[in-house]
Amino acid sequence: MKLVNPANRRKHKVIIVGAGLAGASAAATLGQQGYHVQCFSYHDSPRRAHSIAAQGGINAAKNYRYDGDSIQRLFYDTVKGGDFRSREANVYRLAQISLNIIDQCAAQGVPFAREYGGLLDTRSFGGVQVQRTFYARGQTGQQLLLGAYQALEEQIAAGNVVMHTRTEMLDVALVNGRARGIITRNLLTGAIESHAADVVVLATGGYSNVFFLSTNAMASNCTAIWRAHRRGALFANPCFTQIHPTCIPQSSDHQSKLTLMSESLRNDGRVWVPKDKNDKRGPNQIPENERDYYLERRYPSFGNLVPRDVASRASKEVCDEGRGVGPNGRGVYLDFGDAIRRMGVEQVREKYGNLFDIYEQITGEDAYKVPMRIYPAPHYTMGGLWVDYQLMSTLPGLFVGGEANFSDHGANRLGASALMQGLADGYFILSATIPNYLATTALERVDASHPAFSQTKADVVQRLESLLKIKGKRTPDSFHRELGTLMWNNCGMSRSEKSLREALSRIPALRDEFWHDLCLVGTGEELNQSLEKANRISDFLELAELMCVDALDRKESCGCHFRVESQTPDGEAKRDDEHFSFASAWEWKGTGQAPVLQKEPLAFEQVHLTQRSYK
Ligand SMILES: Cc1cc2nc3c(=O)[nH]c(=O)nc-3n(C[C@H](O)[C@H](O)[C@H](O)COP(=O)(O)OP(=O)(O)OC[C@H]3O[C@@H](n4cnc5c(N)ncnc54)[C@H](O)[C@@H]3O)c2cc1C
């Protein structure tokens, strides 16, 4: 990597959109290096980024347990967990950096759980046979975010970072094909503004809310990456979306949000359903020999800790057989009875207390006494903007970090690896690759008066005005809910050619209806949350189509992408390495126009491609 002389760094402006774990850590680190950083977030504080919701933990190959962990093993587990659809070199780098992340965060004062002797404690997550997950009770994301936020605040106080809260990026401005700035809307006043820089970083999170109901924060959306896609950044593997097996089941059609119960609970909780589908007794009345611990039965080596895609599909299958529990039969038990008998209720409370509290507040049930009920829900998106090894998109000067890029997780992310990846990107990778870009690129002086900005700004204003002008009858939420249901049913936990073709015929009609019958109140020159929402939904309505196109094109099953036509005799995902060993990177050609596929072949030199098995 080429370096930039310290005296020259302050001459460079870097825009970072997003102040979650990836964005805040990148902004703090680049600020500390001496760059002039402008950081943007639509939240009122970086502390409210969706990263705060992360519960379970963060992986690192420290091998503090002496249980056989190593960089090589974390690397291998991640490539295998992603069903051999990630880029080997990136994953190896991630495994290496995982060690530094824990040191960095511990030095910041992140209160990781410790063992009695004072050493950092770890626990297990799915898809691995070591204990490499560092955690802070069930609030790991919050504690890590506070660490990154403190580092960011230090740089704000030092004058190296300017923080723009309640400001939403609505487009990227390109000058001579390079990303040189962004157009934003001030969410309090409605003012549309231009900001110029030498480099733009998007760290804007994932797009699970395309499904309407998901475990993501209500405001999480795809607008930043989608608008960059429309300007030429390729979008990779959009159909790789993760359905998390342990969420609180949906209770009614009026619900607007789903809640995760951390995967860490599967360390001690056992998943089961009644053996007999007609068994309507309460869980505590069903004797041991009449319960089907189906994960332990089907996957004896990994048991309850199989990866998420495998656990989610298994839950769906038992519910489809009619053995699901709870009011609508869409639920399975996660039972702590054995753990309580083994460790005592106090130790269970110590490890998972806040998760049990969340569960009780939402369901009214005490999971120390009655097993939790859980069901899979949309949770994480492995797809995102395509990036090279330097984390730069196909738009020169536009870098992408955290969940917003197509990341290192292939077709399925292992638990506790998103925080690892977001912080690897922010603290360690972007802070090396951005200086390298600046040192090796001749950049002309550009400010926000450049004509490229006025043109892009006009496009943004025009789109907002078009939304406000429709004056139809349907609320933004009603469109979002309909789109989400359509996506869940047709491009959710399993997909078939038939379901995808159906979705592809219905999405354009729904989008058309949206642009003719949307009802918005208020104006653009004020705080207007329905305008914000509608604008984001307009992007989901385009992204959803690309997800289905991608899912239809990838005829194999891999990881979370389960094409019903491609399964092994025992119902597992069946890859087709001969024809699909590539990352799909899609090029935008216009609304309703067929996108163009570019393939990045995946070459595996270090790992041997195998049929994934957790039996
Ligand atoms: C309930 C839950 C629990 C989880 N638990 C774990 C866990 O235990 N371990 C793990 O590894 N992973 C976990 N994950 C996943 C992990 O939390 C996320 O992948 C990760 O935090 C994403 O971080 P990020 O920085 O990429 O994005 P985010 O935290 O989503 O931050 C996005 C930032 O971008 C800003 N932004 C977005 N769009 C715009 C725009 N257009 N203009 C301006 N600002 C914008 C937002 O304001 C925000 O600051 C969990 C996820 C969920 C939903």
The ligand as an ORCA input file, in Angstrom:
! r2SCAN-3c Opt
* xyz 0 1
  C     -31.097     -8.035     15.722
  C     -29.742     -8.259     15.132
  C     -28.744     -8.868     15.877
  C     -27.486     -9.075     15.329
  N     -26.523     -9.686     16.080
  C     -25.292     -9.876     15.555
  C     -24.264    -10.477     16.319
  O     -24.453    -10.852     17.465
  N     -23.055    -10.639     15.747
  C     -22.785    -10.230     14.473
  O     -21.659    -10.389     14.018
  N     -23.747     -9.630     13.732
  C     -24.978     -9.440     14.239
  N     -25.949     -8.844     13.484
  C     -25.593     -8.243     12.183
  C     -24.884     -6.902     12.424
  O     -25.471     -6.238     13.515
  C     -24.943     -5.980     11.220
  O     -24.591     -6.677     10.059
  C     -23.970     -4.830     11.388
  O     -24.131     -4.211     12.643
  C     -24.104     -3.818     10.278
  O     -23.241     -2.748     10.558
  P     -23.007     -1.614      9.494
  O     -22.060     -0.629     10.102
  O     -22.620     -2.209      8.192
  O     -24.442     -0.947      9.272
  P     -25.498     -0.277     10.303
  O     -25.184     -0.532     11.719
  O     -26.837     -0.651      9.790
  O     -25.267      1.256     10.098
  C     -25.732      1.906      8.949
  C     -25.422      3.384      9.106
  O     -25.639      4.011      7.869
  C     -26.487      5.138      8.023
  N     -27.213      5.263      6.760
  C     -27.792      4.288      6.020
  N     -28.271      4.796      4.871
  C     -27.969      6.107      4.887
  C     -28.197      7.172      3.990
  N     -28.811      6.987      2.818
  N     -27.776      8.396      4.350
  C     -27.142      8.624      5.526
  N     -26.899      7.636      6.416
  C     -27.300      6.409      6.089
  C     -27.338      4.843      9.236
  O     -27.791      6.036      9.817
  C     -26.301      4.115     10.115
  O     -25.507      5.079     10.776
  C     -27.219     -8.664     14.013
  C     -28.223     -8.062     13.256
  C     -29.481     -7.892     13.800
  C     -30.561     -7.347     12.933
*
